[in-house]
Amino acid sequence: MAGRVEGRIGGAVVGNDIRVSCEGGRLSGRFGGAVIGKDVDLTFDGAVLRGRWGGVWNGKDLHFTIRGTEGRGRMGGSVVGWDIALVQDGDRIAGRIGGAVSGADLRLTAGDGRLTGRIGGSVFGKDCDLQVEGVPYLVAAALAAMVYYQMHLDSSNNASSSSGGA
């Protein structure tokens, strides 16, 4: 399987570009920017998407299993991380990442080589605009969820580091 997923999660100012290529079941690339960003190193065997993004020390894991039109898994880590549950119904992909309190809904439209829509709510959510070629839309949606989750972690880390006392 050869293909690619590229585009943007977020808006023009606050967001991350993603460029991932797929060759022989290996998905590799980068999201973010050239300096501040994360490398992507995943494998996909037609049913299971797994691997890591980021570095050796500060990276995160992704494990996502697709059965029919549903995908379930976990990203981050087994203790500190978010669950991921997605369902594709025709050209719609919907689901939830995270939990009932901390997390985000996904509402995406897949078709004609594009995956578009929103992850999260109307205020704190992010737009998704991806070009998808030769990669299942559920895999592309999992990649979009991965980028959103990392953006959530980055914003949480920035908020906690800037709230230091005198």
N, C-alpha and C positions, 0 to 999 in steps of 0.2 A: 504494500500500500504506500503510495507516494501522495503527498498533499501538503497543505499549509493552512494555517489560521493566522490572520493578521488584522489589526485594527486598533480600536481604542475602547477602554473602559473608563468612564468618567467624561468630564467636559473638556473644553478647549484649554482651560487653565489648570484645573485640578483633575488629573487623570493619569492613566498609564497606557502607553502604547504596548502592544504585544505582537511579536513576530515569532512564530513557531513553525518549523518545517517537520514533515513526517516522511521518513524514508525507511522501508523495511521494518516497520513496527516501532521505530524509535522516534520520539518527538523531542526535538531540541530547539533551543532558541533563547529568547530573552523577553522580559517585560520590564517596563520602567524606562530608564534612559541609559545612555552609554556609560555614565559614571555612577549614577544612583539607580540601580535596577537589580534584577535577579535573573540568574541563569535558570533555564528549564531543562531538565533531563528526565524524561519519562519514557515508558514503553507501553505499547498497546497491542494486545494479541487478538483483537477482535471482540473480546468480552471484558477484559480487565485493563484498566488504565492505572499504572502505578509508577512511582518514582519520587523525585525530589526537585524542589526549586530552592534557589538561594545557594549558599555555600555549605561547606562541610560543617562549620561551627554554628552558623545561624540559619541554616536551611530548615525547610519544612517538608513533611511527607504528604503524598496524595495517594490514596487507594480508592478506586471507583470501579464498581462492577456493574456492567450493563446486562440486563436480562430482558430481551424483547424491547419494549418501549420504555422501560424504567431503568434508572441508574441510581445506585446507592453507594455510599462510602463515607470516608472521613478524610479531612485535610488538617494539617497542622501536626498533631501528635495524638497518641492514644489517651493521654490525660488532659493536656491543654490543646484543644483543637475544636473544630466544628464538624458536625455531621453534614452530609450532603445527600439530598433526596430529590431527584428530578423525574418527571414524567413527560414523554413526548406524545401528544395527541394530534396527529396530522401535522400541521405546520406550527403548532404551539408547543412550547416547552415551558413548563411551570414547575415550581417546587420551592424548597426551603433549604437554606444553608444556616448552620448554627442550631440554636435551640429555640424554645418558646419565648424566652426573654431576650437573649442576645443573639441576633441573627438577622437574616434578610430573606424576603421572598424574591423569587425570580419569575419574571413574566417576559418571555422572549418569543420572537417569531422567527421561524427558520424556513428558508426557501430561496431559490434562485442564487445560491452561493452566498447568501447573507444570513447573519444571525444578529437580530436587532431587538431592542426592548430596554427593559429596566431591571436592575438588581437593587432591591431596597425600596424604600418609600419615596414619595414625591418630594420630600424635603432633603433627607439625608442619603437618598439612594444615588446610584450612578447609572448613566446611560451605557448601553452596550451596542457597539457598532463594529461587527467583525465580518471580514470576508473569509469564507470557508470553501476549501477546494480539496476533495479527495479524503476528507476526514468526516466521520459521522457527526451529525449536529449535536448529539448528546455529549460527545467528547469535547467539542468546541464550547458547549455550555459549561462543562466542568472546568475547562481552562478559564473561562470568564469568571466563574465562581472563585477559582484560585486567586486570580488577580484582585478581585473585590475583597477577599479575605485578607490578603497581604496589605491592601490599602487600609483596611480596618485596623490591622495590627500596627501599621505605621502611624496612623492618626492617634491611636491609643497611647503608643509610646511617646509621641511628641507632646501630647496633652499632659502625661504624667511627668515628663522631664521638664516641662516648662512651668509646672505648678510648685516648684521647690520654694521653700521658705527663705526668710532673710538671713 
